[in-house]
């Protein structure tokens, strides 16, 4: 039995056998994601809580996909259907060739029982069954791929039956303690859960992280021998350590240099801590990849976001979901993008909110723009101050620079949208489309009552309400004719001045007189005379 460090990757002489994509031969992964997480004080299963925009369980699933390929089983329990949906959506969907198998633990009988549920998935005892199993918790978003590869390397080079990942903590309360053997090698003897530990064991600072590599021939035979005679009445996965030692098998351990890497999320405080660490890691990764951040600490980038090199992110930029940012873009302060695709050389000015939209190369957006789902801003188009768009395709080189609402619209190339233009797309029952051809000029304060089509090259006069289709190259004007009345304003002012004087005089005449009460008279002696009543 031996003890290794997770940072020995650079000194590895015999790497674990893997294919060109880094998938390790003969390895299967089991992710334990069945628990509710009572300490989260939530109606939602713990593994569904997000860190940097991604459910906790997806961090472990992602690690599994990178090291083992398509031999992954996720054991679910609480809110099983929701967990299944989240995993399916992230890995290709239930019918999209998703490489992850979902197994349900109907009774919550402990971690050992949870892993046992995955046995049918891997064809245990049959030809081609996995030779090793990597067991992960579904609540460890800080765990790194290089650490897992080191764990697997140690397992192979030490010819171990079980290899565990451990950490040394200042405060180990709440975690399973790693009890070392009294031999010279100080190998792992057993793991004692916090509730079952005596005073001496509770003083131990080395804890079990909950990540294991176990030989295939040993794992499920050991799981069948577990005994639930403990404080929780559960089948502890950690008991396989004791069984391995009892049978004379080698047990290895890798101690994390950074203890925080392997710790699970069990409380809201730990969730918040993990959020900060993961987001810092994400920022560091993109800075190293050639992205400029004016104030990195204020920039929030989800784990599922991609940013191109030489893009500049100003303070308080938020990038969420599956957003993809191209190269040479500039995103000014307080911009928020969710599930957006941004081309190269795009400038988005301050205070823009965009969701599920596509902005092509060289486009200019903002400030104070709201792009709702279904918007496409074509190459070199401009969307300016206080413009809202929804399900609208703004053609190449077209401009909507000021104060407009464009909804359910198909807008061609080189179109000018005047300030105050509104596509009236909703009649109270259904929504209809507005189609605007290439080269159209829309004057300010134009309303287009959908469904309506404006032909290419047409001009719409300012203040027009368009209720019928406009032919190509036509002028549409639909407003009350202007009438100029000479001297009318001066006469109005004179009449108003006279009316004001008359009103003031009436108020003076009707104002009530002040009533003064007779004050009591004082006698010569200076005392007030008192009136008596007879």
One Martini backbone bead per residue (centre of mass of N, CA, C, O) as a GRO file, in nm:
protein
  534
    1UNK     BB    1   0.099   0.033   0.019
    2UNK     BB    2   0.031   0.381  -0.083
    3UNK     BB    3   0.156   0.723  -0.128
    4UNK     BB    4   0.045   1.008  -0.313
    5UNK     BB    5   0.058   1.272  -0.552
    6UNK     BB    6  -0.129   1.475  -0.772
    7UNK     BB    7   0.148   1.633  -0.891
    8UNK     BB    8   0.307   1.379  -1.055
    9UNK     BB    9   0.258   1.398  -1.369
   10UNK     BB   10   0.545   1.497  -1.479
   11UNK     BB   11   0.681   1.197  -1.371
   12UNK     BB   12   0.562   1.015  -1.568
   13UNK     BB   13   0.653   0.701  -1.733
   14UNK     BB   14   0.362   0.532  -1.719
   15UNK     BB   15   0.108   0.570  -1.884
   16UNK     BB   16  -0.202   0.529  -1.939
   17UNK     BB   17  -0.382   0.361  -2.146
   18UNK     BB   18  -0.464   0.535  -2.456
   19UNK     BB   19  -0.606   0.713  -2.681
   20UNK     BB   20  -0.605   0.992  -2.885
   21UNK     BB   21  -0.841   1.119  -2.682
   22UNK     BB   22  -0.772   0.994  -2.378
   23UNK     BB   23  -0.899   0.723  -2.357
   24UNK     BB   24  -0.933   0.466  -2.129
   25UNK     BB   25  -0.875   0.151  -2.122
   26UNK     BB   26  -1.115  -0.038  -1.944
   27UNK     BB   27  -1.298   0.207  -1.856
   28UNK     BB   28  -1.531   0.300  -1.601
   29UNK     BB   29  -1.811   0.512  -1.497
   30UNK     BB   30  -1.936   0.627  -1.174
   31UNK     BB   31  -2.212   0.836  -1.083
   32UNK     BB   32  -2.317   0.989  -0.786
   33UNK     BB   33  -2.683   1.122  -0.798
   34UNK     BB   34  -2.918   1.051  -0.557
   35UNK     BB   35  -2.918   1.275  -0.367
   36UNK     BB   36  -3.063   1.549  -0.202
   37UNK     BB   37  -2.943   1.747   0.016
   38UNK     BB   38  -3.039   1.868   0.305
   39UNK     BB   39  -2.827   2.112   0.357
   40UNK     BB   40  -2.957   2.295   0.122
   41UNK     BB   41  -3.251   2.366   0.162
   42UNK     BB   42  -3.415   2.206  -0.085
   43UNK     BB   43  -3.626   2.097  -0.350
   44UNK     BB   44  -3.366   2.046  -0.495
   45UNK     BB   45  -3.147   1.864  -0.616
   46UNK     BB   46  -2.820   1.899  -0.567
   47UNK     BB   47  -2.705   1.826  -0.867
   48UNK     BB   48  -2.882   2.082  -0.996
   49UNK     BB   49  -2.707   2.283  -0.899
   50UNK     BB   50  -2.540   2.563  -0.998
   51UNK     BB   51  -2.212   2.617  -1.159
   52UNK     BB   52  -2.147   2.830  -1.384
   53UNK     BB   53  -2.427   2.728  -1.539
   54UNK     BB   54  -2.382   2.427  -1.415
   55UNK     BB   55  -2.453   2.138  -1.319
   56UNK     BB   56  -2.293   1.950  -1.101
   57UNK     BB   57  -2.310   1.670  -1.251
   58UNK     BB   58  -2.163   1.769  -1.521
   59UNK     BB   59  -1.873   1.764  -1.420
   60UNK     BB   60  -1.851   1.454  -1.385
   61UNK     BB   61  -1.945   1.373  -1.664
   62UNK     BB   62  -1.720   1.521  -1.819
   63UNK     BB   63  -1.487   1.361  -1.702
   64UNK     BB   64  -1.580   1.085  -1.798
   65UNK     BB   65  -1.577   1.146  -2.105
   66UNK     BB   66  -1.263   1.212  -2.115
   67UNK     BB   67  -1.158   0.918  -1.987
   68UNK     BB   68  -1.404   0.691  -2.102
   69UNK     BB   69  -1.632   0.789  -2.269
   70UNK     BB   70  -1.919   0.559  -2.310
   71UNK     BB   71  -1.861   0.441  -1.998
   72UNK     BB   72  -2.144   0.558  -1.838
   73UNK     BB   73  -2.286   0.588  -1.506
   74UNK     BB   74  -2.585   0.729  -1.359
   75UNK     BB   75  -2.695   0.766  -1.031
   76UNK     BB   76  -3.031   0.804  -0.946
   77UNK     BB   77  -3.312   0.962  -0.753
   78UNK     BB   78  -3.375   1.238  -0.689
   79UNK     BB   79  -3.525   1.365  -0.942
   80UNK     BB   80  -3.466   1.172  -1.188
   81UNK     BB   81  -3.595   1.308  -1.439
   82UNK     BB   82  -3.440   1.576  -1.423
   83UNK     BB   83  -3.156   1.461  -1.434
   84UNK     BB   84  -3.193   1.318  -1.702
   85UNK     BB   85  -3.253   1.571  -1.872
   86UNK     BB   86  -2.992   1.727  -1.821
   87UNK     BB   87  -2.800   1.511  -1.935
   88UNK     BB   88  -2.927   1.475  -2.214
   89UNK     BB   89  -2.893   1.770  -2.309
   90UNK     BB   90  -2.570   1.776  -2.268
   91UNK     BB   91  -2.523   1.473  -2.442
   92UNK     BB   92  -2.774   1.460  -2.687
   93UNK     BB   93  -2.995   1.299  -2.583
   94UNK     BB   94  -3.196   1.014  -2.579
   95UNK     BB   95  -3.173   1.007  -2.929
   96UNK     BB   96  -2.849   1.126  -2.967
   97UNK     BB   97  -2.620   0.931  -2.860
   98UNK     BB   98  -2.585   0.909  -2.568
   99UNK     BB   99  -2.309   0.800  -2.345
  100UNK     BB  100  -2.527   0.790  -2.108
  101UNK     BB  101  -2.628   0.602  -1.828
  102UNK     BB  102  -2.929   0.557  -1.650
  103UNK     BB  103  -2.966   0.494  -1.294
  104UNK     BB  104  -3.197   0.382  -1.052
  105UNK     BB  105  -3.239   0.461  -0.702
  106UNK     BB  106  -3.515   0.386  -0.522
  107UNK     BB  107  -3.336   0.327  -0.272
  108UNK     BB  108  -3.176   0.491   0.004
  109UNK     BB  109  -2.885   0.276   0.090
  110UNK     BB  110  -2.635   0.407  -0.025
  111UNK     BB  111  -2.334   0.405  -0.197
  112UNK     BB  112  -2.304   0.102  -0.244
  113UNK     BB  113  -2.588   0.060  -0.361
  114UNK     BB  114  -2.558   0.256  -0.596
  115UNK     BB  115  -2.329   0.110  -0.751
  116UNK     BB  116  -2.479  -0.165  -0.781
  117UNK     BB  117  -2.691  -0.057  -0.999
  118UNK     BB  118  -2.464  -0.066  -1.244
  119UNK     BB  119  -2.406  -0.360  -1.322
  120UNK     BB  120  -2.587  -0.413  -1.587
  121UNK     BB  121  -2.438  -0.208  -1.778
  122UNK     BB  122  -2.134  -0.376  -1.787
  123UNK     BB  123  -2.130  -0.683  -1.792
  124UNK     BB  124  -2.065  -0.851  -1.554
  125UNK     BB  125  -1.870  -1.143  -1.634
  126UNK     BB  126  -1.817  -1.056  -1.918
  127UNK     BB  127  -1.711  -0.999  -2.213
  128UNK     BB  128  -1.574  -0.669  -2.195
  129UNK     BB  129  -1.549  -0.588  -1.927
  130UNK     BB  130  -1.439  -0.390  -1.707
  131UNK     BB  131  -1.124  -0.347  -1.529
  132UNK     BB  132  -1.222  -0.053  -1.437
  133UNK     BB  133  -1.332   0.186  -1.180
  134UNK     BB  134  -1.469   0.512  -1.173
  135UNK     BB  135  -1.560   0.693  -0.880
  136UNK     BB  136  -1.809   0.951  -0.850
  137UNK     BB  137  -1.924   1.242  -0.755
  138UNK     BB  138  -2.196   1.487  -0.817
  139UNK     BB  139  -2.035   1.734  -0.611
  140UNK     BB  140  -1.733   1.799  -0.781
  141UNK     BB  141  -1.637   2.084  -0.954
  142UNK     BB  142  -1.305   2.096  -0.882
  143UNK     BB  143  -1.226   1.861  -1.030
  144UNK     BB  144  -0.952   1.726  -1.211
  145UNK     BB  145  -0.829   1.554  -1.473
  146UNK     BB  146  -0.530   1.519  -1.380
  147UNK     BB  147  -0.606   1.376  -1.116
  148UNK     BB  148  -0.737   1.124  -1.238
  149UNK     BB  149  -0.488   1.032  -1.397
  150UNK     BB  150  -0.314   0.993  -1.146
  151UNK     BB  151  -0.491   0.785  -1.007
  152UNK     BB  152  -0.466   0.577  -1.239
  153UNK     BB  153  -0.160   0.551  -1.237
  154UNK     BB  154  -0.125   0.450  -0.948
  155UNK     BB  155  -0.300   0.201  -0.974
  156UNK     BB  156  -0.115   0.065  -1.188
  157UNK     BB  157   0.177   0.088  -1.064
  158UNK     BB  158   0.073  -0.046  -0.776
  159UNK     BB  159  -0.128  -0.276  -0.814
  160UNK     BB  160  -0.412  -0.205  -0.729
  161UNK     BB  161  -0.745  -0.246  -0.615
  162UNK     BB  162  -0.744   0.028  -0.448
  163UNK     BB  163  -0.800   0.386  -0.511
  164UNK     BB  164  -0.767   0.693  -0.334
  165UNK     BB  165  -0.891   1.017  -0.255
  166UNK     BB  166  -0.727   1.275  -0.066
  167UNK     BB  167  -0.741   1.506   0.225
  168UNK     BB  168  -0.605   1.781   0.412
  169UNK     BB  169  -0.759   1.923   0.700
  170UNK     BB  170  -0.827   2.145   0.944
  171UNK     BB  171  -1.143   2.073   0.908
  172UNK     BB  172  -1.300   1.739   0.926
  173UNK     BB  173  -1.582   1.785   0.968
  174UNK     BB  174  -1.814   1.557   0.799
  175UNK     BB  175  -1.588   1.352   0.728
  176UNK     BB  176  -1.421   1.092   0.619
  177UNK     BB  177  -1.179   0.896   0.766
  178UNK     BB  178  -0.834   0.819   0.731
  179UNK     BB  179  -0.699   0.510   0.811
  180UNK     BB  180  -0.392   0.410   0.908
  181UNK     BB  181  -0.148   0.204   0.911
  182UNK     BB  182   0.122   0.069   1.121
  183UNK     BB  183   0.299   0.052   0.904
  184UNK     BB  184   0.559   0.178   0.725
  185UNK     BB  185   0.371   0.267   0.475
  186UNK     BB  186   0.095   0.383   0.564
  187UNK     BB  187  -0.157   0.263   0.477
  188UNK     BB  188  -0.475   0.192   0.407
  189UNK     BB  189  -0.723   0.057   0.622
  190UNK     BB  190  -0.965   0.277   0.654
  191UNK     BB  191  -1.303   0.414   0.660
  192UNK     BB  192  -1.460   0.669   0.864
  193UNK     BB  193  -1.736   0.791   0.947
  194UNK     BB  194  -1.825   1.055   1.130
  195UNK     BB  195  -2.059   0.912   1.299
  196UNK     BB  196  -1.851   0.651   1.364
  197UNK     BB  197  -1.644   0.808   1.511
  198UNK     BB  198  -1.413   0.840   1.732
  199UNK     BB  199  -1.209   1.046   1.897
  200UNK     BB  200  -0.949   0.960   1.751
  201UNK     BB  201  -1.067   0.972   1.457
  202UNK     BB  202  -1.163   1.277   1.468
  203UNK     BB  203  -0.855   1.384   1.473
  204UNK     BB  204  -0.840   1.334   1.187
  205UNK     BB  205  -0.744   1.513   0.874
  206UNK     BB  206  -0.782   1.287   0.684
  207UNK     BB  207  -0.984   1.259   0.390
  208UNK     BB  208  -1.250   1.159   0.201
  209UNK     BB  209  -1.348   1.247  -0.126
  210UNK     BB  210  -1.499   1.011  -0.321
  211UNK     BB  211  -1.261   0.884  -0.499
  212UNK     BB  212  -1.231   0.594  -0.721
  213UNK     BB  213  -1.033   0.297  -0.785
  214UNK     BB  214  -1.153  -0.021  -0.921
  215UNK     BB  215  -1.151  -0.334  -0.966
  216UNK     BB  216  -1.365  -0.530  -1.141
  217UNK     BB  217  -1.349  -0.809  -0.985
  218UNK     BB  218  -1.398  -0.672  -0.693
  219UNK     BB  219  -1.632  -0.472  -0.660
  220UNK     BB  220  -1.909  -0.645  -0.673
  221UNK     BB  221  -1.827  -0.857  -0.466
  222UNK     BB  222  -1.798  -0.651  -0.233
  223UNK     BB  223  -2.084  -0.521  -0.238
  224UNK     BB  224  -2.232  -0.795  -0.156
  225UNK     BB  225  -2.079  -0.776   0.151
  226UNK     BB  226  -2.226  -0.561   0.275
  227UNK     BB  227  -2.290  -0.386   0.594
  228UNK     BB  228  -2.554  -0.192   0.770
  229UNK     BB  229  -2.385  -0.170   1.058
  230UNK     BB  230  -2.468   0.151   1.129
  231UNK     BB  231  -2.576   0.464   1.203
  232UNK     BB  232  -2.744   0.466   0.912
  233UNK     BB  233  -2.811   0.189   0.772
  234UNK     BB  234  -2.586   0.157   0.542
  235UNK     BB  235  -2.417   0.113   0.231
  236UNK     BB  236  -2.085   0.147   0.231
  237UNK     BB  237  -1.834   0.203   0.012
  238UNK     BB  238  -1.588   0.220   0.217
  239UNK     BB  239  -1.587  -0.094   0.295
  240UNK     BB  240  -1.398  -0.196   0.063
  241UNK     BB  241  -1.135  -0.136   0.208
  242UNK     BB  242  -1.156  -0.344   0.433
  243UNK     BB  243  -1.189  -0.588   0.244
  244UNK     BB  244  -0.922  -0.561   0.094
  245UNK     BB  245  -0.736  -0.586   0.339
  246UNK     BB  246  -0.847  -0.863   0.443
  247UNK     BB  247  -0.751  -0.996   0.149
  248UNK     BB  248  -0.457  -0.859   0.077
  249UNK     BB  249  -0.488  -0.600  -0.069
  250UNK     BB  250  -0.404  -0.326  -0.245
  251UNK     BB  251  -0.381   0.016  -0.117
  252UNK     BB  252  -0.418   0.335  -0.251
  253UNK     BB  253  -0.301   0.689  -0.243
  254UNK     BB  254  -0.410   1.031  -0.315
  255UNK     BB  255  -0.289   1.350  -0.234
  256UNK     BB  256  -0.395   1.659  -0.219
  257UNK     BB  257  -0.257   1.970  -0.245
  258UNK     BB  258  -0.556   2.077  -0.300
  259UNK     BB  259  -0.824   2.030  -0.105
  260UNK     BB  260  -1.058   2.181  -0.262
  261UNK     BB  261  -1.085   2.003  -0.519
  262UNK     BB  262  -1.249   1.746  -0.366
  263UNK     BB  263  -1.482   1.897  -0.256
  264UNK     BB  264  -1.800   1.904  -0.169
  265UNK     BB  265  -2.145   1.993  -0.206
  266UNK     BB  266  -2.368   2.062   0.092
  267UNK     BB  267  -2.395   2.378   0.084
  268UNK     BB  268  -2.445   2.706   0.018
  269UNK     BB  269  -2.163   2.794   0.089
  270UNK     BB  270  -2.016   2.587  -0.091
  271UNK     BB  271  -2.147   2.682  -0.350
  272UNK     BB  272  -2.028   2.969  -0.343
  273UNK     BB  273  -1.732   2.885  -0.336
  274UNK     BB  274  -1.733   2.725  -0.601
  275UNK     BB  275  -1.815   2.955  -0.783
  276UNK     BB  276  -1.561   3.128  -0.744
  277UNK     BB  277  -1.350   2.922  -0.835
  278UNK     BB  278  -1.458   2.854  -1.117
  279UNK     BB  279  -1.463   3.143  -1.231
  280UNK     BB  280  -1.163   3.189  -1.201
  281UNK     BB  281  -1.073   2.958  -1.387
  282UNK     BB  282  -1.214   3.063  -1.639
  283UNK     BB  283  -1.065   3.331  -1.663
  284UNK     BB  284  -0.781   3.216  -1.679
  285UNK     BB  285  -0.824   3.055  -1.939
  286UNK     BB  286  -0.896   3.306  -2.126
  287UNK     BB  287  -0.647   3.470  -2.077
  288UNK     BB  288  -0.452   3.246  -2.191
  289UNK     BB  289  -0.624   3.257  -2.482
  290UNK     BB  290  -0.648   3.592  -2.552
  291UNK     BB  291  -0.825   3.746  -2.344
  292UNK     BB  292  -0.957   4.057  -2.256
  293UNK     BB  293  -0.969   4.206  -1.918
  294UNK     BB  294  -1.018   4.488  -1.745
  295UNK     BB  295  -1.203   4.334  -1.500
  296UNK     BB  296  -1.203   4.021  -1.409
  297UNK     BB  297  -1.378   4.006  -1.139
  298UNK     BB  298  -1.649   4.123  -1.304
  299UNK     BB  299  -1.642   3.874  -1.485
  300UNK     BB  300  -1.894   3.650  -1.628
  301UNK     BB  301  -1.836   3.297  -1.702
  302UNK     BB  302  -1.942   3.027  -1.824
  303UNK     BB  303  -1.856   2.694  -1.877
  304UNK     BB  304  -2.018   2.703  -2.182
  305UNK     BB  305  -1.826   2.918  -2.292
  306UNK     BB  306  -1.698   3.102  -2.584
  307UNK     BB  307  -1.379   3.272  -2.659
  308UNK     BB  308  -1.207   3.476  -2.856
  309UNK     BB  309  -0.943   3.614  -2.965
  310UNK     BB  310  -0.902   3.957  -2.901
  311UNK     BB  311  -1.110   3.996  -2.697
  312UNK     BB  312  -1.305   4.249  -2.519
  313UNK     BB  313  -1.375   4.282  -2.166
  314UNK     BB  314  -1.565   4.458  -1.975
  315UNK     BB  315  -1.708   4.551  -1.712
  316UNK     BB  316  -1.979   4.346  -1.622
  317UNK     BB  317  -1.970   4.101  -1.793
  318UNK     BB  318  -2.217   3.853  -1.918
  319UNK     BB  319  -2.176   3.497  -1.984
  320UNK     BB  320  -2.415   3.259  -2.103
  321UNK     BB  321  -2.432   2.942  -2.159
  322UNK     BB  322  -2.386   2.895  -2.524
  323UNK     BB  323  -2.196   3.114  -2.575
  324UNK     BB  324  -2.039   3.267  -2.872
  325UNK     BB  325  -1.728   3.426  -2.926
  326UNK     BB  326  -1.542   3.586  -3.124
  327UNK     BB  327  -1.311   3.766  -3.277
  328UNK     BB  328  -1.244   4.099  -3.216
  329UNK     BB  329  -1.418   4.186  -2.982
  330UNK     BB  330  -1.650   4.425  -2.815
  331UNK     BB  331  -1.749   4.442  -2.465
  332UNK     BB  332  -1.920   4.633  -2.281
  333UNK     BB  333  -2.059   4.741  -2.016
  334UNK     BB  334  -2.321   4.556  -1.887
  335UNK     BB  335  -2.330   4.298  -2.056
  336UNK     BB  336  -2.579   4.042  -2.165
  337UNK     BB  337  -2.531   3.695  -2.258
  338UNK     BB  338  -2.757   3.433  -2.391
  339UNK     BB  339  -2.730   3.203  -2.620
  340UNK     BB  340  -2.508   3.328  -2.815
  341UNK     BB  341  -2.393   3.440  -3.146
  342UNK     BB  342  -2.070   3.577  -3.221
  343UNK     BB  343  -1.885   3.723  -3.427
  344UNK     BB  344  -1.654   3.898  -3.586
  345UNK     BB  345  -1.600   4.227  -3.499
  346UNK     BB  346  -1.788   4.293  -3.263
  347UNK     BB  347  -1.994   4.559  -3.122
  348UNK     BB  348  -2.089   4.604  -2.774
  349UNK     BB  349  -2.245   4.806  -2.587
  350UNK     BB  350  -2.381   4.931  -2.328
  351UNK     BB  351  -2.647   4.777  -2.183
  352UNK     BB  352  -2.693   4.480  -2.301
  353UNK     BB  353  -2.961   4.241  -2.392
  354UNK     BB  354  -2.912   3.892  -2.485
  355UNK     BB  355  -3.111   3.621  -2.646
  356UNK     BB  356  -3.096   3.387  -2.867
  357UNK     BB  357  -2.872   3.518  -3.068
  358UNK     BB  358  -2.745   3.658  -3.390
  359UNK     BB  359  -2.420   3.802  -3.458
  360UNK     BB  360  -2.251   3.924  -3.706
  361UNK     BB  361  -2.006   4.038  -3.870
  362UNK     BB  362  -1.946   4.379  -3.790
  363UNK     BB  363  -2.144   4.449  -3.590
  364UNK     BB  364  -2.368   4.695  -3.421
  365UNK     BB  365  -2.439   4.730  -3.063
  366UNK     BB  366  -2.575   4.996  -2.920
  367UNK     BB  367  -2.699   5.110  -2.659
  368UNK     BB  368  -2.962   4.979  -2.505
  369UNK     BB  369  -3.022   4.666  -2.591
  370UNK     BB  370  -3.292   4.428  -2.690
  371UNK     BB  371  -3.245   4.080  -2.748
  372UNK     BB  372  -3.451   3.845  -2.837
  373UNK     BB  373  -3.553   3.567  -2.935
  374UNK     BB  374  -3.467   3.523  -3.286
  375UNK     BB  375  -3.223   3.701  -3.358
  376UNK     BB  376  -3.079   3.864  -3.657
  377UNK     BB  377  -2.760   4.015  -3.720
  378UNK     BB  378  -2.612   4.121  -3.977
  379UNK     BB  379  -2.373   4.228  -4.153
  380UNK     BB  380  -2.305   4.555  -4.057
  381UNK     BB  381  -2.515   4.605  -3.869
  382UNK     BB  382  -2.746   4.831  -3.681
  383UNK     BB  383  -2.806   4.869  -3.320
  384UNK     BB  384  -2.943   5.100  -3.111
  385UNK     BB  385  -3.090   5.301  -2.910
  386UNK     BB  386  -3.352   5.164  -2.771
  387UNK     BB  387  -3.376   4.862  -2.894
  388UNK     BB  388  -3.624   4.617  -2.982
  389UNK     BB  389  -3.601   4.257  -3.042
  390UNK     BB  390  -3.807   3.993  -3.214
  391UNK     BB  391  -3.799   3.773  -3.444
  392UNK     BB  392  -3.550   3.913  -3.618
  393UNK     BB  393  -3.423   4.006  -3.948
  394UNK     BB  394  -3.133   4.193  -4.002
  395UNK     BB  395  -2.988   4.310  -4.257
  396UNK     BB  396  -2.735   4.388  -4.437
  397UNK     BB  397  -2.655   4.716  -4.339
  398UNK     BB  398  -2.866   4.776  -4.150
  399UNK     BB  399  -3.074   5.030  -3.963
  400UNK     BB  400  -3.143   5.072  -3.593
  401UNK     BB  401  -3.072   5.350  -3.397
  402UNK     BB  402  -3.376   5.422  -3.269
  403UNK     BB  403  -3.647   5.378  -3.085
  404UNK     BB  404  -3.741   5.055  -3.133
  405UNK     BB  405  -3.981   4.802  -3.255
  406UNK     BB  406  -3.891   4.458  -3.359
  407UNK     BB  407  -4.136   4.217  -3.458
  408UNK     BB  408  -4.172   3.977  -3.668
  409UNK     BB  409  -3.920   4.035  -3.883
  410UNK     BB  410  -3.825   4.095  -4.233
  411UNK     BB  411  -3.510   4.238  -4.318
  412UNK     BB  412  -3.326   4.375  -4.537
  413UNK     BB  413  -3.103   4.539  -4.715
  414UNK     BB  414  -3.027   4.864  -4.652
  415UNK     BB  415  -3.204   4.954  -4.411
  416UNK     BB  416  -3.402   5.226  -4.276
  417UNK     BB  417  -3.476   5.288  -3.932
  418UNK     BB  418  -3.663   5.494  -3.781
  419UNK     BB  419  -3.746   5.667  -3.529
  420UNK     BB  420  -4.017   5.498  -3.373
  421UNK     BB  421  -4.044   5.226  -3.488
  422UNK     BB  422  -4.328   4.992  -3.543
  423UNK     BB  423  -4.417   4.656  -3.512
  424UNK     BB  424  -4.750   4.544  -3.531
  425UNK     BB  425  -4.782   4.198  -3.429
  426UNK     BB  426  -5.045   4.233  -3.233
  427UNK     BB  427  -5.417   4.163  -3.204
  428UNK     BB  428  -5.478   3.974  -2.928
  429UNK     BB  429  -5.431   3.669  -3.066
  430UNK     BB  430  -5.207   3.718  -3.293
  431UNK     BB  431  -4.911   3.682  -3.481
  432UNK     BB  432  -4.735   3.883  -3.723
  433UNK     BB  433  -4.571   3.965  -4.022
  434UNK     BB  434  -4.294   4.164  -4.133
  435UNK     BB  435  -4.197   4.286  -4.463
  436UNK     BB  436  -3.873   4.413  -4.571
  437UNK     BB  437  -3.707   4.532  -4.816
  438UNK     BB  438  -3.467   4.637  -4.994
  439UNK     BB  439  -3.386   4.977  -4.940
  440UNK     BB  440  -3.560   5.082  -4.725
  441UNK     BB  441  -3.742   5.380  -4.604
  442UNK     BB  442  -3.802   5.470  -4.266
  443UNK     BB  443  -3.960   5.685  -4.103
  444UNK     BB  444  -4.042   5.841  -3.845
  445UNK     BB  445  -4.302   5.720  -3.673
  446UNK     BB  446  -4.360   5.419  -3.767
  447UNK     BB  447  -4.636   5.201  -3.850
  448UNK     BB  448  -4.672   4.839  -3.875
  449UNK     BB  449  -4.948   4.642  -3.972
  450UNK     BB  450  -4.982   4.328  -3.917
  451UNK     BB  451  -4.980   4.204  -4.209
  452UNK     BB  452  -4.688   4.323  -4.400
  453UNK     BB  453  -4.553   4.472  -4.712
  454UNK     BB  454  -4.236   4.610  -4.820
  455UNK     BB  455  -4.095   4.707  -5.085
  456UNK     BB  456  -3.836   4.759  -5.262
  457UNK     BB  457  -3.733   5.100  -5.225
  458UNK     BB  458  -3.917   5.216  -5.038
  459UNK     BB  459  -4.109   5.496  -4.894
  460UNK     BB  460  -4.170   5.611  -4.560
  461UNK     BB  461  -4.329   5.839  -4.409
  462UNK     BB  462  -4.345   6.021  -4.156
  463UNK     BB  463  -4.610   5.911  -3.947
  464UNK     BB  464  -4.688   5.638  -4.063
  465UNK     BB  465  -4.961   5.408  -4.118
  466UNK     BB  466  -4.928   5.075  -4.210
  467UNK     BB  467  -5.198   4.861  -4.363
  468UNK     BB  468  -5.062   4.816  -4.644
  469UNK     BB  469  -4.916   4.728  -4.904
  470UNK     BB  470  -4.596   4.818  -5.054
  471UNK     BB  471  -4.459   4.893  -5.325
  472UNK     BB  472  -4.208   4.913  -5.511
  473UNK     BB  473  -4.078   5.239  -5.509
  474UNK     BB  474  -4.272   5.366  -5.315
  475UNK     BB  475  -4.487   5.608  -5.165
  476UNK     BB  476  -4.577   5.632  -4.820
  477UNK     BB  477  -4.869   5.817  -4.693
  478UNK     BB  478  -5.041   5.837  -4.353
  479UNK     BB  479  -5.154   6.151  -4.293
  480UNK     BB  480  -5.248   6.444  -4.188
  481UNK     BB  481  -5.282   6.726  -4.328
  482UNK     BB  482  -5.127   7.022  -4.339
  483UNK     BB  483  -5.215   7.327  -4.148
  484UNK     BB  484  -5.183   7.684  -4.188
  485UNK     BB  485  -5.253   7.941  -3.940
  486UNK     BB  486  -5.252   8.262  -3.942
  487UNK     BB  487  -5.211   8.397  -3.614
  488UNK     BB  488  -5.325   8.183  -3.410
  489UNK     BB  489  -5.121   8.189  -3.173
  490UNK     BB  490  -5.156   8.486  -3.092
  491UNK     BB  491  -5.460   8.477  -3.032
  492UNK     BB  492  -5.442   8.262  -2.814
  493UNK     BB  493  -5.264   8.420  -2.617
  494UNK     BB  494  -5.460   8.658  -2.577
  495UNK     BB  495  -5.701   8.499  -2.476
  496UNK     BB  496  -5.551   8.373  -2.236
  497UNK     BB  497  -5.479   8.637  -2.092
  498UNK     BB  498  -5.773   8.734  -2.049
  499UNK     BB  499  -5.871   8.489  -1.890
  500UNK     BB  500  -5.673   8.522  -1.655
  501UNK     BB  501  -5.776   8.803  -1.555
  502UNK     BB  502  -6.071   8.725  -1.502
  503UNK     BB  503  -6.012   8.506  -1.295
  504UNK     BB  504  -5.869   8.690  -1.088
  505UNK     BB  505  -6.108   8.884  -1.029
  506UNK     BB  506  -6.308   8.675  -0.926
  507UNK     BB  507  -6.137   8.585  -0.685
  508UNK     BB  508  -6.137   8.861  -0.539
  509UNK     BB  509  -6.453   8.898  -0.507
  510UNK     BB  510  -6.488   8.603  -0.353
  511UNK     BB  511  -6.329   8.680  -0.117
  512UNK     BB  512  -6.331   8.647   0.212
  513UNK     BB  513  -6.371   8.811   0.495
  514UNK     BB  514  -6.222   8.901   0.777
  515UNK     BB  515  -6.270   8.780   1.110
  516UNK     BB  516  -6.307   8.983   1.412
  517UNK     BB  517  -6.269   8.945   1.733
  518UNK     BB  518  -6.362   9.053   2.034
  519UNK     BB  519  -6.179   9.182   2.280
  520UNK     BB  520  -6.110   9.192   2.588
  521UNK     BB  521  -6.133   9.419   2.841
  522UNK     BB  522  -5.944   9.629   3.036
  523UNK     BB  523  -5.886   9.752   3.323
  524UNK     BB  524  -5.724   9.978   3.504
  525UNK     BB  525  -5.577   9.733   3.660
  526UNK     BB  526  -5.531   9.518   3.410
  527UNK     BB  527  -5.795   9.355   3.412
  528UNK     BB  528  -6.010   9.141   3.299
  529UNK     BB  529  -6.327   9.145   3.215
  530UNK     BB  530  -6.601   8.972   3.346
  531UNK     BB  531  -6.863   8.788   3.224
  532UNK     BB  532  -7.188   8.744   3.324
  533UNK     BB  533  -7.443   8.504   3.388
  534UNK     BB  534  -7.807   8.513   3.456
   0.00000   0.00000   0.00000
